Amino acid sequence: MKLNVAELATRRQALLGALLATAPSHLQFASPALAADPAPVQALLDLIPAMPYGAPATNATVSRDLAARIDAAAAALEAKTAAKDLARDARLGGSWQLVYSDGREITSLAAGFPGGFELGPTYQVVDTKTGFFENQGSVVNRYGAARLSTGVVGDVRPSKPGTLNAVGVVNDRGNRIDVDFKRITFAFDELLGKPVDGPRKVLSPTPKPDAAQPANDITYLDATARVVRGGDGALFVFRRDVDNGARPLLTAAQRAELFGDASSIGVTTAGTAGALEADAPAELRRLLREPAAAPYNLGKQTR
């Protein structure tokens, strides 16, 4: 018996729904809708240049004109799709590589570091079953001397309808994810091409009581691409990590060990979005410093 396209689509949706029915009720991630027109998202992705060392492009490492075109393409994609309920979409799960951002935590890292160190590939891994996430950034040395890493470990969950983010935008589409940052790590991973069990600094962030709940809005999502707006409106564009470059999520035992690290340093984020207390560690200050006033390293893009 032959099935027509509509019948095949219906059966596929039913199968996906059955597979996802085992997800915990507090997450309730839904099965994805049928694929949308790929042209607008491809137009956005085609604008984003590859960068040395696999780092994400930023508005500070491409020209002002290109940054404006990328932002316009993202806005056009968001306006065209106007998607809803993406916070519960099963396609959110998995490993994603960040390819572009104008968020200051990324532009700060992309500015480079003393001693020839540069930002490398940056990933976000999300487990929709547990609500765990990890941001994984590598820092490489252009002379091959060493490799370092920075990471953020935390929890995510769909935001409640009607909630406001840090700049007062209402969650009226069901696309918002609340983010709880549990630990921030800085580690020394490799020396002269050889893995080392180097020193690690662990920060334990706690927001002030008057600080807004950290949250991100997913403004576009399909099987291969994701566009996100941070609580301050910053743009983040991800591609699915098809090369498996990200590390696996920490196991429950590894998370428990990290959370129990007695050497972790407590830090408090101030009420102003992204601001820090005066005694914040130097690593965190660099991560959240203000971006450069003008683009730099404009010749670094490779395409």
N, C-alpha and C positions, 0 to 999 in steps of 0.2 A: 504494500500500500504506500503510495506517495503522499507526502505531506507538503502543503503549500508553505510559503514563507511565514505567513502569519501563525500557522499552527506550530512551526518549528520554534518561532520566537516565544510563543506562549509556553511550550514545553520547557524551553531553556530557562525562562524566568521561574517556572515552577520548581525546577531542579535546584536552581540557585537559592530560592527561598527555603527549600527543605534543608539544604546544606548549612544555611546560616541560622536556622532555627535554634541551634544549640548554643549560640552566643549568649553570654550572661545578660539577664534582663536589664541591668542598669546601663548597658551600652546600647543594646537593641539596634545594631547596625543593619541597615536594610540592603536588599539586593539591588544592584545597579540597574538604571534604566538602559534602554538600548542606546548604542553609541550615537553621539551627536555629529553634526557636520564637522569634520576635522580641519577644514580650511582655516578658520580664524586662529585656532591654537597653533597650527603649523606656521602661520604667518608670524606669530609672536616668537616661536622657537627659532625660526630661521634668522631673526634679527640678532639673536644672542651669540656673540663670538665665543669660540673656545679660547681658554686662557692658559698660559704656561702653568705646568705642574697640576693641571686639572682643577684649578681654583674656580669658584664661581666668578662670573663677571659682575661688576658693580657699577653704579653711576659715577664712581670715582676712578674707575680703571678703563672706562670707555669715554668717548667724546660726549660733550653735552648734547650734541645733536642726536647721537645714537641713543643715549639715555632717554631723551625726550620721545624718540620714536618707539622705543620699547615700552615706555609708560603708556603712550597713546594706544599701542597695539593691545596691551593688557586691558586698558579701559574699554576698548572696543569689544574685546572678547567677553568681558564681564557684562557689558550692556546687551550683547547679542544673546548670551545664554540665559542670564538672569535665573540661574539654577536655584533650587530650593532643597532643603533637607540633606545637604551634603555632609553634615556633621555625623550622620548615621549611615553613610554610604560605605558599603564593605570595601570598595576600591581604595579607600583611604589607607588600609593596612598595607604593610610591606616596607620595602626599602626604597628611598627616594634620594636622588642626588640633586643638590641645589645648584642651579646653573646661572641664576641672576638674582640680585637683591640690591635694594637701596636702603636697607635697614642698617642703622649705624653700628650694630654689633658685628655685621659682616664687612662693611666698608672699613671699619677700624682694623680688622684682621687682614683684609686685603691690601692695606697700606704697606705691609711688610714689617719686618722686625730687624733689630740690629744683628750684625754678624752674617748677613746674607740669607736670613731665614725668610721664607715666603709661605703664604697660605696655600695648601694643597686641596685635594678633593674634600668636599664637605657633604655629609649625608644626614638624613633624618630617617630613623627606623621607627615604625609605629606598629604596635600589636593591638588590633581592635578587640581581641578576645579578653586581654588582661587590662587594657587601658594604659599600658606602659609605652613610653617613648624614649628615644635617645637621639641627641644631636651629636654627631661625630665629626670633628674637624682635625685634619692633619696639618702639621707645619713642617715643611721640608727645607733643607739647606741646599742652596744652589750649587755649592761645592761638594755636596755629598758627605758632609761631615757628620750630620746627625738628623734624626727625625723626632719630632715631638708631636703631642696630640692634646687636644682640648675636647672636653665632652660635657654634655648636660644630660642628666638623668632625671626623669620625672614622670608624671601621670597626666593623662588627658581624658576628657569626658565631654559629651555634648552639653552645651550651655543651656540653661533654662530659657524658654521663650520670653522675650521682652526685656532681657537684661541689657545693661549698657556696658560698653567697653571703656577704655581709659579716656577716649576723646568724645564719649557721649553718643556713639552710634548704637541704635537699637538692634537687638537680635530678632528681626522680624521675618527671616527667611529660613531659620533652622540650620544655618551654615556655620555657626560659631562653635569653636572648641575651647573649653576652659583648660588652662595649662597650669599645673602645679610643679614648680621647679624644686627638686629634692636635693640634688647635689651637682656641683660644678667641679670638674677635675682638670688638672694640668699635669701631664706626664712626659717623661723622657723615655722614648721607646727604642731608639736605635742609634748606634755609634759606629761610624765608618762602615755602614752597610750591614752591621751585625746587631741582632736583637739584644737588648739589655734590659735587665730588671731595674730600671733607673728610679730616681726619686719621683714621688707623686704628691701634689698638693691637692687637698680636697676642701672645697668650700661648701658650707651648709647655709643656703640663703633663706631668709625669713622676711616677708614683706611687712611693712608697718600696717597697723590696723586700718589706717585711712587710705591705703593704697588700693587701687582698682584691681579686680581679679584679672590676672594676665589671661588673654584670650586671643585667638586668631580666627579670622573669617575665611573659610574656603570659598573662593569665588568662582573657581572652575575645577572640575575633576573628571578625568576619564581614565582608561586603563594605563595610559602612558605618560600623562602630564597632570600637573596640579598647580594652581595659582592660589596664593594665600595673601591676605592682607593682615598685617599685624595690628595690634591694638592702637597703634599710632598711625595707621594707614600705610606703613611701609610695605613694599612689594617683595614677594618671594616667589620665584618660579622654579618648579622642580620637574625633573624627568624621572621616570621609573628607572631604578638602578638595575639595568639589564646585565651589566658586567659583574655584578656581585662584588662590588668594591667595598661595601660597608661591612663592618664587623657584626656578627650575630648579637642580638640583644643579650644583656647580662642575664644569667639565670637567676632564679629566686634566691639561691644561696649566695651568688655573687653580689646581688643587690643588698642582701642582708649584711654581708661583710662590709660593703661600701658604707652603708648607713651606720654601721657600728664602729667605723674607723674613729678611734679616740683622738687622732691627730687632726681631725677636720676642724676648720676654722669657721665659726659662725659669723655671718655677715647680714646686715639689715639693709634692704632696699628702701629708699625714702618714698614718701607719698607721691612726689612728682614722678610721672611715668619715666622709667629708665634711670632715675637719679640714684645716687649712692650716698651713704653716710661718709663723713669726712675721713674715717679711719679704714675705709675699704681697702683690701689688699691691692697691690700694684697690678696684678694680673687682671683683676676684675675691672680696675679703672681703665686699663688699656682696652679691654673688651667692650666697654661702654663709653669710651671717650667720644667726643664730638668728631665727625668726619672732617676731612680737609675742606677748606673753603672753595677750592677749585680742583678740577680733575687733575690727576697726576698719572704718570706711567702710561701715557696715551698710546705709546707704541707697543704695548705688551700684548694686545689681542693678536691671535694667530690666524684669524680669518675674518 
